[in-house]
Amino acid sequence: MISITDRRQCCGCSACADACPHRAITMAEDAMGFKYPSVDASLCVDCGICEDVCMFHPRESVPEPSCEAIRFPELMDRSQSGGLSFALMRKAIRGGYVVYGAAMDEDFTVRHRRVESEDGLDSLRLSKYVQSDMNGIPGKVLEDLESGRKVLFTGTPCQCAGVASLASRHRNNLLLADIICHGVPSPAVWKSFLKYQESKAGKRLTGALFRDPSLGWHQHKETLIFGDVKLVDNEYTDLFYRHLMLRPSCTACPYASLNRPSDITMADCWGVEQALPGFADDNLGCSMLITHTASGKEFCQEFSDKCQRSPIELPKDKQPNLFAPSKPHKSAKSFENVYIREGYAAAIRRFGKDSYGYRLNQFIKKVKRHL
């Protein structure tokens, strides 16, 4: 029987729930909106399958992967990086694959979704800086594979690991593409943030974007749309990048390394301007493509979409989460406690970018830089 006594030891991939032949496991939300397995002891026969399928632990060392800078000029106007993710998914659909990826529902909940047509791929475009709901997804992937379909699954490394473990017998028809993950933010805080902004604006939210492509590749802000009015800020983004609301397992992630469970890794190719002068100096974006397996290399060998690509060294200083997990903020637990007890408004007053403590800390850092 799977039992999570330390929240850092569960990534919420849902593979254990879908693996259980007795349907004894459901994924239950905690106060931060993160899901963990909950076992119905009356249904559990203690067969151990759920524990066997859990892959949230370090992998054996694998050969160092190959790395490229890549960009798709015709896709970049609607992409936040170089268009690699969409190009991969479109190639898969055209090759007869079923594609799984994260989409945002009408109520701004982020969930993984199954897509079989090019028309459906638009919902999977663009980044979503909140943990996606994987409820039932590993099982659907397995059903597709068992019916003879080929599958491209895109997600965080831990989500890919869970899917790979459940579908290990069909690995030849399963292509896994992960992202270099900074950590997954709280779904509950995301929803509370949106309600807070609606209250301040006095209007209903009609759209939300992370890293709006129209603002340029290097801008890390959220764009909220209230009808014909746009609000661009970084209140939520600031909480994310300061690691105040990450899932506890993200700070102990075994996949923040080159030993990844996937065939392909995608990321922003930060530092490309210095590494490859003239390759991507237009601020429109550039992707980094890392291939780990023969299957990944073969799939990415050619694209029907026009692209620029060039080998590049792994940017150890630009993508630290490819080599180590994010460190928890010293006030992360305090933020969580205040949020749970008093709500989002109180938490943002205490810990947000406009709080006294944050501004004082920034002032001290500024003084130290000039000493």
C-alpha positions as CSV (number, residue, x, y, z in Angstrom):
1,M,0.0,0.0,0.0
2,I,1.4,3.3,-1.0
3,S,1.7,5.8,1.9
4,I,3.0,9.3,1.6
5,T,4.4,10.5,4.9
6,D,6.7,13.1,3.4
7,R,5.2,15.4,0.8
8,R,8.6,15.8,-0.9
9,Q,8.3,12.1,-2.0
10,C,5.3,12.4,-4.3
11,C,5.1,14.4,-7.5
12,G,1.4,13.8,-8.1
13,C,1.8,12.0,-11.5
14,S,-1.3,9.8,-10.7
15,A,0.4,6.6,-12.1
16,C,-0.2,4.7,-8.9
17,A,-4.0,5.5,-9.0
18,D,-4.3,4.2,-12.6
19,A,-2.1,1.2,-11.9
20,C,-4.3,-0.1,-9.0
21,P,-6.4,-3.0,-10.4
22,H,-8.8,-2.6,-7.5
23,R,-9.4,1.1,-7.9
24,A,-8.4,1.6,-4.3
25,I,-6.5,4.8,-4.9
26,T,-7.9,8.3,-5.7
27,M,-5.9,11.5,-6.0
28,A,-7.0,13.9,-3.3
29,E,-6.1,17.6,-3.1
30,D,-4.4,19.2,-0.2
31,A,-5.0,22.9,0.9
32,M,-2.5,24.1,-1.8
33,G,-4.3,22.2,-4.6
34,F,-1.6,19.6,-4.9
35,K,-2.8,16.0,-5.4
36,Y,-1.6,13.0,-3.4
37,P,-2.8,9.3,-3.4
38,S,-5.5,8.4,-0.9
39,V,-6.0,4.7,-0.3
40,D,-9.3,3.1,0.5
41,A,-8.2,0.4,2.9
42,S,-11.4,-1.6,2.3
43,L,-10.5,-2.1,-1.3
44,C,-6.8,-2.5,-1.0
45,V,-5.4,-6.0,-1.1
46,D,-1.8,-4.9,-0.5
47,C,-0.6,-6.3,-3.8
48,G,2.2,-3.7,-4.0
49,I,1.6,-2.7,-7.6
50,C,1.2,1.0,-6.7
51,E,4.6,1.0,-5.0
52,D,6.2,-0.8,-7.9
53,V,4.9,1.8,-10.5
54,C,6.1,4.8,-8.4
55,M,9.1,6.2,-10.2
56,F,9.9,9.2,-8.1
57,H,13.4,8.3,-7.3
58,P,16.9,8.7,-9.0
59,R,17.6,6.9,-12.2
60,E,20.8,5.1,-13.2
61,S,23.3,7.3,-15.1
62,V,22.8,7.6,-18.8
63,P,25.1,8.9,-21.6
64,E,25.3,12.6,-21.9
65,P,22.7,13.8,-24.4
66,S,23.1,15.9,-27.6
67,C,22.0,19.5,-27.5
68,E,20.8,21.9,-30.2
69,A,19.5,25.5,-30.5
70,I,16.4,25.3,-32.8
71,R,13.8,27.8,-33.9
72,F,10.8,27.7,-36.2
73,P,10.3,31.2,-37.7
74,E,6.7,30.5,-39.0
75,L,5.6,29.3,-35.6
76,M,7.2,31.8,-33.3
77,D,4.5,34.5,-33.4
78,R,2.3,32.3,-31.3
79,S,5.0,30.6,-29.3
80,Q,6.8,31.7,-26.1
81,S,10.2,30.3,-27.2
82,G,11.3,29.0,-30.6
83,G,8.2,26.9,-31.5
84,L,9.7,23.5,-30.7
85,S,6.9,22.1,-28.6
86,F,4.2,22.8,-31.3
87,A,6.5,21.5,-34.0
88,L,7.0,18.2,-32.2
89,M,3.3,17.8,-31.5
90,R,2.3,18.6,-35.1
91,K,4.8,16.2,-36.5
92,A,3.4,13.5,-34.1
93,I,-0.2,14.1,-35.2
94,R,0.8,14.0,-38.9
95,G,2.6,10.7,-38.1
96,G,-0.4,9.1,-36.7
97,Y,0.4,9.6,-33.0
98,V,-2.1,10.5,-30.2
99,V,-0.7,13.6,-28.3
100,Y,-1.0,14.4,-24.7
101,G,-0.2,17.8,-23.2
102,A,-1.2,20.5,-20.7
103,A,-4.2,22.7,-21.6
104,M,-6.1,25.4,-19.8
105,D,-9.8,24.9,-19.3
106,E,-12.4,27.7,-19.6
107,D,-12.2,28.1,-15.8
108,F,-8.4,28.5,-16.0
109,T,-7.8,25.1,-14.5
110,V,-4.7,23.4,-16.1
111,R,-5.3,19.8,-17.0
112,H,-3.6,17.3,-19.3
113,R,-5.6,16.6,-22.4
114,R,-5.7,14.0,-25.2
115,V,-5.5,15.3,-28.8
116,E,-5.9,13.5,-32.1
117,S,-6.1,16.3,-34.6
118,E,-4.0,19.3,-35.6
119,D,-7.0,21.6,-34.7
120,G,-6.8,20.4,-31.1
121,L,-3.1,21.3,-30.7
122,D,-3.8,25.0,-30.2
123,S,-5.1,24.2,-26.7
124,L,-1.7,22.7,-25.8
125,R,0.3,25.7,-27.0
126,L,2.1,28.1,-24.6
127,S,3.4,27.6,-21.1
128,K,1.3,27.1,-18.0
129,Y,3.1,27.9,-14.8
130,V,0.9,25.8,-12.5
131,Q,0.8,22.0,-11.9
132,S,-1.5,20.3,-14.4
133,D,-4.1,17.8,-13.3
134,M,-3.1,14.3,-14.4
135,N,-6.1,12.5,-13.1
136,G,-6.8,9.5,-15.2
137,I,-4.2,10.5,-17.9
138,P,-1.6,7.7,-17.4
139,G,-4.4,5.1,-17.7
140,K,-5.6,6.7,-21.0
141,V,-2.1,6.7,-22.4
142,L,-1.9,3.0,-21.6
143,E,-5.3,2.3,-23.2
144,D,-4.1,4.0,-26.4
145,L,-0.8,2.0,-26.5
146,E,-2.6,-1.3,-25.8
147,S,-5.0,-0.6,-28.7
148,G,-1.9,-0.2,-31.0
149,R,-1.7,3.6,-31.2
150,K,1.5,5.5,-31.0
151,V,1.6,8.2,-28.3
152,L,3.6,11.4,-27.8
153,F,3.3,12.5,-24.1
154,T,4.6,16.0,-23.2
155,G,4.9,17.1,-19.6
156,T,7.2,17.6,-16.7
157,P,10.0,15.0,-16.1
158,C,8.1,13.4,-13.2
159,Q,4.9,13.2,-15.2
160,C,6.8,11.5,-18.0
161,A,8.4,9.1,-15.5
162,G,5.0,8.1,-14.1
163,V,3.6,7.5,-17.6
164,A,6.7,5.5,-18.7
165,S,6.5,3.3,-15.6
166,L,2.8,2.4,-16.1
167,A,3.3,1.8,-19.9
168,S,6.7,0.2,-19.7
169,R,5.6,-2.8,-21.8
170,H,4.8,-0.4,-24.7
171,R,7.8,1.9,-24.5
172,N,8.6,1.3,-28.2
173,N,5.4,3.1,-29.2
174,L,5.6,5.8,-26.5
175,L,7.6,9.0,-27.1
176,L,8.2,11.2,-24.1
177,A,9.1,14.9,-24.3
178,D,9.7,16.7,-21.0
179,I,10.6,20.3,-20.1
180,I,13.4,21.7,-18.0
181,C,11.2,22.3,-15.0
182,H,11.7,25.1,-12.5
183,G,9.1,23.5,-10.3
184,V,5.3,23.4,-10.4
185,P,3.4,26.1,-8.6
186,S,0.3,25.6,-6.5
187,P,-3.0,25.2,-8.4
188,A,-4.9,26.6,-5.4
189,V,-2.8,29.8,-5.2
190,W,-3.3,30.2,-9.0
191,K,-7.0,30.1,-8.6
192,S,-6.9,32.5,-5.6
193,F,-4.7,34.9,-7.5
194,L,-7.2,35.0,-10.3
195,K,-10.2,35.6,-8.0
196,Y,-8.2,38.4,-6.2
197,Q,-7.5,40.1,-9.5
198,E,-11.1,39.9,-10.5
199,S,-12.1,41.4,-7.3
200,K,-9.7,44.3,-7.7
201,A,-10.7,44.9,-11.3
202,G,-14.4,44.5,-10.6
203,K,-14.7,42.5,-13.8
204,R,-14.8,38.9,-14.9
205,L,-11.6,37.4,-16.2
206,T,-11.9,36.3,-19.8
207,G,-8.3,35.2,-20.6
208,A,-4.9,34.5,-19.0
209,L,-1.4,34.1,-20.5
210,F,1.9,33.4,-19.0
211,R,4.7,35.1,-20.9
212,D,2.6,36.8,-23.6
213,P,4.5,36.3,-26.8
214,S,3.6,39.9,-27.9
215,L,5.7,41.2,-25.0
216,G,9.0,39.6,-26.2
217,W,10.9,36.5,-25.4
218,H,12.6,37.7,-22.3
219,Q,9.5,39.1,-20.5
220,H,8.3,36.9,-17.6
221,K,5.0,38.4,-16.7
222,E,1.4,37.2,-16.6
223,T,-1.2,38.9,-18.8
224,L,-4.8,38.9,-17.5
225,I,-7.6,39.8,-19.9
226,F,-10.8,41.4,-18.8
227,G,-12.9,41.8,-21.9
228,D,-11.1,44.5,-23.9
229,V,-8.8,45.4,-21.0
230,K,-5.3,43.8,-20.5
231,L,-3.4,43.8,-17.2
232,V,0.3,42.9,-17.4
233,D,2.1,42.3,-14.1
234,N,4.4,39.8,-12.4
235,E,2.7,39.4,-9.0
236,Y,2.1,35.6,-9.5
237,T,5.3,35.1,-11.5
238,D,7.3,36.7,-8.7
239,L,5.9,34.2,-6.2
240,F,6.8,31.4,-8.6
241,Y,10.4,32.4,-9.2
242,R,11.0,33.0,-5.5
243,H,9.9,29.4,-4.9
244,L,7.2,30.4,-2.3
245,M,4.5,28.1,-3.6
246,L,6.2,25.1,-5.3
247,R,5.1,21.6,-4.8
248,P,7.4,20.2,-2.0
249,S,8.7,17.4,-4.2
250,C,10.1,19.9,-6.6
251,T,12.8,20.8,-4.1
252,A,13.9,17.2,-4.0
253,C,13.3,16.3,-7.7
254,P,15.5,13.3,-8.9
255,Y,14.9,14.4,-12.5
256,A,16.6,17.8,-12.2
257,S,19.6,16.2,-13.9
258,L,20.8,14.8,-17.2
259,N,19.4,11.3,-16.1
260,R,15.9,12.0,-17.3
261,P,13.1,9.5,-18.0
262,S,12.3,11.0,-21.4
263,D,13.4,10.8,-25.0
264,I,13.4,14.5,-25.6
265,T,13.8,17.6,-23.4
266,M,12.6,21.0,-24.4
267,A,13.5,24.4,-22.9
268,D,14.2,28.1,-23.7
269,C,17.7,28.4,-25.1
270,W,18.9,31.1,-22.8
271,G,22.3,32.5,-23.7
272,V,22.0,31.6,-27.4
273,E,22.9,35.2,-28.3
274,Q,26.3,34.8,-26.8
275,A,26.8,31.1,-27.7
276,L,25.7,31.6,-31.3
277,P,26.0,35.2,-32.4
278,G,23.6,36.1,-35.1
279,F,21.5,33.0,-34.7
280,A,18.6,34.5,-32.6
281,D,19.3,38.2,-32.0
282,D,15.8,39.3,-32.8
283,N,14.2,38.7,-29.3
284,L,11.6,36.5,-30.9
285,G,12.8,33.4,-29.1
286,C,14.8,30.2,-29.4
287,S,14.2,26.7,-28.2
288,M,16.7,24.2,-26.9
289,L,16.3,20.6,-28.0
290,I,18.0,17.9,-26.0
291,T,17.7,14.3,-27.2
292,H,18.5,11.4,-24.8
293,T,17.6,8.3,-26.8
294,A,17.9,6.8,-30.2
295,S,14.1,7.2,-30.6
296,G,14.3,10.9,-29.6
297,K,17.1,11.6,-32.1
298,E,15.3,9.7,-34.9
299,F,12.0,11.6,-34.3
300,C,13.8,15.0,-34.3
301,Q,16.0,14.3,-37.3
302,E,13.7,16.2,-39.7
303,F,10.8,18.5,-39.4
304,S,8.3,19.5,-42.2
305,D,8.2,23.0,-40.6
306,K,11.1,25.2,-41.7
307,C,13.6,25.6,-38.9
308,Q,17.0,27.0,-38.0
309,R,19.1,24.6,-35.9
310,S,22.7,24.4,-34.7
311,P,24.6,22.2,-32.2
312,I,25.2,24.0,-28.9
313,E,26.9,23.1,-25.6
314,L,24.7,22.3,-22.6
315,P,24.2,25.7,-20.9
316,K,25.0,24.8,-17.3
317,D,24.9,28.4,-16.1
318,K,21.7,29.3,-18.0
319,Q,19.5,26.3,-17.1
320,P,20.4,25.3,-13.5
321,N,17.4,23.1,-13.2
322,L,18.9,20.7,-15.7
323,F,21.5,19.9,-13.1
324,A,19.8,20.5,-9.7
325,P,16.4,21.1,-8.2
326,S,15.1,24.5,-7.1
327,K,15.9,25.4,-3.5
328,P,12.9,26.2,-1.3
329,H,12.5,29.8,-0.1
330,K,13.2,30.2,3.6
331,S,9.6,31.6,4.0
332,A,7.9,29.0,1.8
333,K,6.3,27.2,4.8
334,S,5.3,30.5,6.4
335,F,3.7,31.6,3.1
336,E,1.7,28.3,2.9
337,N,0.5,28.7,6.5
338,V,-0.6,32.2,6.0
339,Y,-2.3,31.4,2.7
340,I,-4.2,28.4,4.3
341,R,-5.2,30.3,7.4
342,E,-5.9,33.8,6.1
343,G,-6.1,33.6,2.3
344,Y,-4.3,34.9,-0.7
345,A,-4.7,38.7,0.1
346,A,-3.0,38.2,3.5
347,A,-0.2,36.1,2.0
348,I,0.5,38.6,-0.7
349,R,0.6,41.4,1.8
350,R,3.1,39.5,3.9
351,F,5.3,37.9,1.2
352,G,4.5,39.6,-2.2
353,K,6.9,41.9,-4.2
354,D,5.3,45.0,-2.6
355,S,5.6,43.8,1.0
356,Y,7.8,45.6,3.5
357,G,10.0,42.5,4.0
358,Y,10.7,42.0,0.3
359,R,11.4,45.7,-0.3
360,L,13.8,45.8,2.7
361,N,15.6,42.7,1.4
362,Q,16.0,44.2,-2.0
363,F,17.4,47.4,-0.5
364,I,19.9,45.5,1.5
365,K,21.0,43.5,-1.6
366,K,21.4,46.8,-3.5
367,V,23.6,48.3,-0.7
368,K,25.8,45.2,-0.6
369,R,26.4,45.4,-4.3
370,H,27.8,48.9,-4.0
371,L,30.0,48.2,-1.0
